[in-house]
Amino acid sequence: MLPGCDHRAVPWKLTVRAGPKVERSRFDSLDDALDAAERRGREIARTAPRPAIDAKIRRFEPIQQVAARIEVAGPERMFPSARGGLDVRGDGSTEAYVGGVRRQVVKQRGGETPYAALRRTLTNSTKTARTNG
């Protein structure tokens, strides 16, 4: 369990899939969930470097491998209005995305980290959902 999280019924869910392990945590606010996602993403990126995989037909370089997927979803339980996350690649690089099944890469703005790009995008999407809802 990640520090600062509580498993009572709260709106924001963080799911970390690293290899065969899956961690699930819940947070009261989007900011808390994004802070935890960044902490875990940085931890995993430091230990992510993997060798290339040769599958006889095709070779998968470390950058083509997803070492971990970190997803933030909420605030609704069944059909979250905001969903996005981070893919930590086998070379230790990180890429932000939004969406669930249909993921779209979040474009980083000048000097922005993938973590900051995800925060900007999810924060904006929740503000838009509140004004339109």
C-alpha positions in Angstrom: 0.0 0.0 0.0 1.3 3.5 -0.9 1.8 6.0 1.9 -0.9 8.6 2.3 -3.7 6.4 0.9 -6.8 5.1 2.5 -8.8 2.2 1.2 -12.2 3.6 2.2 -14.7 4.4 -0.5 -13.1 7.5 -2.1 -13.2 8.8 -5.6 -9.7 8.5 -7.1 -8.2 5.2 -7.9 -4.5 4.5 -8.7 -3.6 1.2 -10.3 0.1 0.2 -10.7 0.9 -2.8 -12.9 4.6 -3.7 -12.8 5.4 -7.1 -14.2 3.0 -9.6 -12.6 2.3 -7.4 -9.6 -0.8 -5.2 -9.4 -1.2 -2.5 -6.7 -4.5 -0.6 -6.1 -4.8 2.4 -4.0 -7.6 5.0 -3.4 -7.2 8.8 -2.7 -9.4 11.6 -1.7 -8.2 14.0 -4.3 -6.8 14.0 -7.8 -3.7 15.8 -6.6 -2.9 13.1 -4.1 -3.4 10.3 -6.7 -1.1 12.1 -9.2 1.5 12.7 -6.5 1.5 9.0 -5.7 1.6 8.1 -9.4 4.6 10.3 -9.9 6.4 8.8 -6.9 5.8 5.2 -8.1 6.6 6.1 -11.7 10.0 7.6 -10.7 10.8 4.5 -8.5 10.0 2.1 -11.3 11.8 4.1 -13.9 15.0 3.9 -11.9 14.8 0.1 -11.8 13.2 -0.4 -15.2 16.2 -1.0 -17.6 15.7 -4.3 -19.3 17.6 -6.0 -22.1 16.2 -6.4 -25.6 14.0 -9.4 -26.1 14.6 -11.6 -29.2 11.4 -13.4 -30.0 12.9 -15.2 -33.0 10.6 -13.5 -35.4 11.0 -10.0 -34.0 13.4 -8.2 -31.6 11.8 -5.9 -29.0 14.2 -3.1 -27.9 13.8 -1.8 -24.3 12.0 1.4 -25.5 9.4 -0.9 -27.1 8.7 -2.7 -23.9 6.3 -1.4 -21.2 7.9 -2.2 -17.8 5.0 -0.8 -15.9 1.6 0.9 -16.4 0.3 3.4 -13.9 -3.3 4.5 -14.2 -5.3 7.2 -12.4 -9.1 7.0 -12.7 -12.1 8.8 -11.1 -13.9 10.4 -9.6 -16.8 8.1 -10.5 -16.5 4.4 -9.8 -18.2 2.6 -12.7 -17.5 5.0 -15.5 -14.7 7.4 -14.5 -14.9 10.8 -16.3 -11.1 11.2 -16.1 -8.7 8.4 -16.9 -5.1 8.5 -17.8 -1.7 7.3 -16.7 1.9 6.7 -17.4 3.8 3.9 -19.3 7.3 3.3 -17.9 9.3 1.8 -20.8 12.0 -0.8 -20.5 14.7 1.8 -21.0 13.4 3.9 -18.1 11.7 6.5 -20.2 8.1 7.6 -19.3 5.2 8.5 -21.5 1.8 10.0 -20.3 -1.5 9.0 -21.9 -5.2 9.7 -21.4 -8.1 7.3 -22.0 -8.7 3.8 -21.0 -9.0 1.2 -23.8 -8.2 3.9 -26.5 -5.1 5.5 -25.1 -3.8 8.8 -26.6 -0.3 10.0 -25.9 -0.2 13.3 -24.0 2.0 15.8 -25.8 4.4 17.5 -23.5 4.8 21.3 -23.7 8.3 22.9 -23.7 10.3 21.6 -20.7 7.3 19.7 -19.3 7.8 16.3 -17.8 5.4 13.4 -18.6 4.2 13.7 -15.0 3.4 17.4 -15.4 1.7 16.8 -18.8 -0.6 14.1 -17.2 -1.4 16.4 -14.3 -2.2 19.3 -16.7 -4.4 17.1 -18.9 -6.4 15.3 -16.1 -6.8 18.6 -14.1 -8.2 20.3 -17.2 -10.5 17.4 -18.0 -12.0 17.3 -14.5 -12.6 21.1 -14.6 -14.3 20.8 -18.0 -16.5 17.9 -16.7 -17.6 19.9 -13.7 -18.6 22.9 -15.8 -20.4 20.8 -18.4 -22.0 18.4 -15.9 
